[in-house]
């Protein structure tokens, strides 16, 4: 404790020296070299001395004796003694306990949306008042996130650490929605924070914005159901959206990481949110089948917003004829900006992301339903054989006019 008091007094004296130098006077009362007149008003990361790199420090042509800076290259205070720069680092601080279980998260980690400025607050005990250099931690489980902690000092006793989470989750082809895990290792203590991800459409409805194909005159939604934005590329995960089993309502099954069950339904609306697998012909989630679930804006299970519905086979065919090429490049270049979001097979497996896209129509075929498929070599409206209704496929809604 005595060493900390000595260091505190020393730093206060140095700060007085800095204040003098900031108005252009050195320790001897003489005018300081202009290169030593530095702005110390910045509160970046809580440090009073000017923050600079070693290169910036060396560019001071005639630093005044006693000048103190914070060198960002070595994470230490440095003082100029008239001849050399000397480091004034304090020993790293310690804590006695770290609680990764009872964390507080401001916001949610959404499976297809970029995280930006989400705060993760973790409690600790037994701080000694010493400094820490902050850290950046890359997520495991679901990768793509970074948790950043700014350099600061531990409290004397109990306190909190606030990390900022940013990044894009890498979940496109994952068969399950894994937690994002961060290994916290600081102040001689360590633990792992495990944060679950949430399906985007479970908390945010799809924005209803229109786009018109000038060649057909038809108005569509500008994104797939469950997407957070218009596609910026064929592989834009935020634009993939959900994967619906043909004829089902928006009951949660459409989340591409929904749990699976092999128990088929005998009703139009199962009382659960599981993806229903069925490898047996006719590969439908509903047994017996019902061909009249998605017909028109008033269809029994129409998942589209008010005033919208599933396109018909004819409307998909008309759309395809306007593309500049019959492949996924033509799909993305079209007014609809269709991404290659893959499919979920009747077994529940995610496939073909981001090499293929499929969108449902409301039209049916014997035992199956019709959709538009596009990949790197072709684009076709599949009629016979059609797609198994137990498959999870993208939905793009068309205006009912």
N, C-alpha and C positions, 0 to 999 in steps of 0.2 A: 504494500500500500504506500510505503514511504517513497518508493521509486516512482509511483504514479504521480504523487504530489510534486516531486522534483521535476518530472517531465512536464506536468501541467504548467508550473511556473515558467519553465524554460520556453514552452510554446507561447505563453502570454507575452514574454519578453520579445520573442521573435515576432509576434504579431504586431507589437508596438513598433518594432523596427520596420516592418512592412508598411505600416501606416505612414511612417515618416518618409519612407522611400516613395510611396505613392504620390506624395506631394512634391517630390523632387529633392529631398534632403537626405544625405547619408548619415551614418552614426556619428560622424565627426562634425556635423553641422554644415559641411560643405555641400555645394550643389552636386547632385548625383548625375551620372551620365544619363542622357535621355533614354538610352536603351533599357535602363533599369526602372523607368517609370511605367509600372504595369497596373492595369485595372484589376482590382481584387474584389470587385462587387459581385462577381458571379457566385451563385450558390449551388452550382452543379454538383450533385452527389454530396452536398453538405460540407465541402471543404472550403476554408477561408483562403489559403494561399492560391495564387494563380496556378491553374492546371496546364501543363504543357508536356510535350515529348522531349526526349533528350536532344533531338535535332533543334527544336525551337529554343531550348535552353542554351545550346551552344551558339546560337545566333545572336545572343546578347553580347555585344562587342566589349562592354566594360561594366560587368555587373558590380553593384555596390557591395562592399563587405557587409555581411549579415543578411543579404537578400535570401528569402525563403520561397521555394516553389514546391508544388506537388508534382512529381515526375510520374506521368501516367504510364510510362514504359516499365517502371519498376515498382509502381504502386507504393511509393515512399515520399516522405518529405525530404527535401534537400536544402542545405544552407551553404552559401558561398562565404569562405573564410578570408577572401582576399587573393587566394591563389588557387584553391581547389573547391570542388563541390563535394560536400560531405552528406551522407545519408543520416536521417534522424528517425528511422523506423521504430515504432513501438512493437512489442511482441504481440502476435495475433491473440485476439480474445478467445475465451472459451465459454461454453455453457455446460450445464450438467444434465439437461434433459430436453428432448425434442419430440413433439406430439404430431405424428403424421396421420393419426386417425381422425381427430376432431378438427379437421381443417375447415376453413370457410372459403367458398368460391363465389365471387360476384359474377353471376351469369352462368351460362352452360356451355359445355363443349358439344357442338352440333356436328353430326357425322359428315356433312357435305359442305360445311361453311368454314371459311378461314377464321381463326381466332385472332382477335386483335384487342390487346389491352385488358384481358380478363385477369382479375386479381385473385391470387391464391395466398391466403393468410394462414400461417402456421405458428402455433404457440411454442415457446421454449421456456425453460426454467433455469435458474442458477447462473445467469449471466454475470460476468466479472467486470463489465464496463469497458472491455477492450475492443479493438477494431476488427472488422473482417473486410475482405476485399470484394465481397459479392461473388456471384457465380452465374454461369449459364449451364442449364441442364437440358439435355435432349431426351425426349420421351422414348420409352420402350412400350411394348404391347401394341398400342396404336402409335406409330411413329409419325414424325412430321411437326411435332410441337417443340417449342423451346420455352423454358421457364427461366426468367432473368431476375436476379436479385442485385440491386445496386449496392455498392460499397457503403458501409456505415459503421456504427459501433453498437455492440450489445448493450442492453440495459444492465444496470446493477440489480440483479434479481430476475424477475419474470418479464417477458416481453414477447413481441411478435416479429416474424419475418414476412415481408410482403413481396411475393414473386409476381411478375407479369408474364402471362402466358400468351404466346403468339404462334402463328404457323398454320399450315394446311394439313389436316389429317390425311394419312395415306391409308385409305380404307376401301378403295374401289373394288378390289378383287377378293377382299377378305370374306370368308364364309360366315364369320361371326363378327360382332361389333365388340372388339376388345377394349378394356379400359386403357386410358393413357396413364402410364406410370412414370414417376419422377423420383430418382434416388437422390435424396437430400443428404449431403455430407458437409457439415460445417461446424466449427467450434468444437471439434473432437467428437461430435455426435452424428449419428446417421439414422435414417429411416426412409421408408418408401411411401410416397403418396400415390394412391390409386384412384383415378377419377373416371367414372363411367361416362360414356358418350351417349347422346340422345339423338334419335332419328329426327331429322330436320322437320318433317311434316307432322311430327307428333306435337310440336309446339308452335309452328308457324304455318299458316295457310299459304298456298301458292298464290302469289300476286297475280291479279287478273289484268294483264296488259295485252293489247291487240297488235297483230301484224297481219297485213293483207298481201296475198299473192296477186300482183297486178294482172297476171295472165289469166287467172281463173276468176278473179274478183271475190274469192272467198276469204273470210276473216277467221283467223285462228288465234288461240292464245300464243304468246311469243315464247313460251317455255313449256317443258314437260310438267305434268303434275308432280309435285314434290320437289321441284328444282328451285334453287334460290336465285337463279339469274338466267339470262340468255347465254347460250354457249359462246365461249370465246375461242374454243377449239373443239376438235372431234373428241379429245380426251379430257374435257373440262368436267371434273367430278361434280362441281357445284351445279352443273346443268343436266346431269344424268336423270335426276328425279327418281321416283318410286317405280316399283315393278309389280303391276297388278295381275292377279289371276282373272281371266276373262269372266266378266259378269259379276264380280264381287264389288261390294261397296267399300268405301274408305274406312275400314274397321281396324287398321293397324297392320294387317297382313302384308300390305304393300311396301312397308319398310324392307329394303333389300337384305336386312339382317334379322328379320322377324324369326322367332322360333318356329320349328316345323312340327307337324303332327301327321300321322298317316290315317287318321280317322276322317273319312269323308263326311260331307254334310248332306242331309236330306231336306234342308230348308234353304231359302234364298239368302238368308243372313245368319251365318254361324254366330254363336254367342261367345266368340273368342277372337283373338287377333293373330292366331297362328297361321303360317303358310301351310296349306293342306297338300301333302304330296300324294301322288297316285301314279305309279309306273304302269298300271294295267289299263288296257284299252277299255273305255275311250279316253283315259287319262284326263279326267275332269275332277274338280274339287267337289262338285255337286253330283250325287247319285240318288235318284235318277236325274238326268240332265234337264236343264231348262234353257231353251233357245231364246227366251224373251226377257232378258235381264238388262240389256244395255241399249234397247231400241229407242232412240229419240231422247229429247230433253226431259221427258216425263218417264223415262225408263225406270223400272223398279229399283235398280241399283246404280243409276247414272252417277258416276263419281265426280262429274265436272261441275264447276260453279254454275250458279243460276244463269240461264240464257245460253249455256254451252252444252255440248253433247259429244259423243264419240263420232268420228267420221264414218261414212259408209265405205264399202269397197269401191264404189264408183268415184267417190271424192278422193280417196287415196290414189287411185289410178290417174285421175286428172292432175293431181299434185305431182306425181312422179313424172308425167310427161313434160312438165315445165323445167325439169332439172337440166343443168348443163352437161351432166354426165351421169350414167347409170351406175353409181357406186357411192361409197360414203362421202367422197369429196363433193359429189353433186348434192347429197343430203345436207351437208354443212353449208355449201354455197347458196342453197335455196333460201327464200325469205324466212323459212321456219328455223334455220340454223340447227338442224337436228344433229345431236352428238351420238357417238357410238357407245351407248351406255350399257351394252350387254343384255343378257337375259338371265332369268333364274329358271332352270329346268324343272320338269315335273318331280324330280327327286329332291329339289331344294337347293341344288348346287348353282353357284354363280358362274356364268360362262361368258367368254368372248368380250370381256372388257379390256381395253377400248377398241376392239377390232370389228365389232358388229353392233348394229342397232336394229331394233324392231319396234314398231308402234302398232297397237291394236286398232281394228275397225269394229263397228257394231255388227257387221255382217257375219253370218255363220255358214258353215259347211257341214257336211255329214260328220257328226261326232266332234268336230273341231270348230275353230273360228278363224277368220281371215285377218291377215296383218301384212304390213309393208316391212320387208327386210332389206337391209343394205350393208355391204361390207366393202372390202378393197377391190373386189372384182365384179360385183353385180349389185343391182337393186331390182327388186321384184315384189309385186303384190302376190302373196302366196294364197292360192285358192285350193288347189288339190295337188298334193296333200296340204291341208291347212295346219295351223298351230294347235297343239294340245292346250285345252283351256286351263289345265293345271299349271301351265307355264307362267312365270312372272315376266311381264312385258311392259314397256313404257306406254304412257297414255298422253296423247296430244289432243286437246279439245278444240273443236270447231264451233263457231258461233251458229246458233240455231236461227238462221234467217233465210 
